[in-house]
Amino acid sequence: MKKTNGQALIVFQKNPVLGKVKTRLAATVGNEKALEIYHHLLKLTYSQITQIQEIEVFIYYSDYLEEPPERVSLDSNHRRVQQGSDLGDRMRNAFREVSEAGFENIAIIGTDCPEISAEIIRDAFLNLASFPVVFGPAKDGGYYLLGMNRLENSLFEEIPWSTSEVLKISAARLKYKNIPFQLLPMLSDIDNEKDWNAYIRLTLETK
């Protein structure tokens, strides 16, 4: 049943299959360790989204539907498979589907950002009341969150995904069209062994 506030969070999740997740990380730590780390990142992501009861959650899996983790209640219609030729196409299709389901303020996240929190996600939706677009900038030049209150197709077309230019190009396109946007706090994604080791050090330092 759709919430009356018209807010929806899309979570793009890869199915946790050995050899198919965190491939850049696996190149140095091995497939089994990479899968273990990905399970950890999934657990962290779900621990935050389950705290946001006021926002409807849609899980978009990379290849096939899965049962959600224990203590995560999801309508079967809110578990879907990504459709599209590349990441931009898949994200645009997901935004369009959720919008057509009646939601107005929509944000999308992945499962690679261990620093993301329920508070930051809530802040993204608060900002969508004043800005058409919200970005959660990542330190690698991409973004860990994209929020929109209307579909902006230019953010999904001819973007060099998985490069340091993603956010720069996306922001430039919005500026060219005089579309205002807001930035959330900058966080780190886990893409390679260096990222993972930095996260471990930070975790140990904050304990």
PyMOL commands that set and color helices and strands:
alter all, ss='L'
color gray80, all
select helices_A, chain A and resi 23-29+31-49+76-78+87-100+118-127+153-155+166-176+193-205
alter helices_A, ss='H'
color red, helices_A
select strands_A, chain A and resi 7-13+56-61+79-81+105-109+133-137+143-148+181-183
alter strands_A, ss='S'
color yellow, strands_A
deselect
rebuild
show_as cartoon
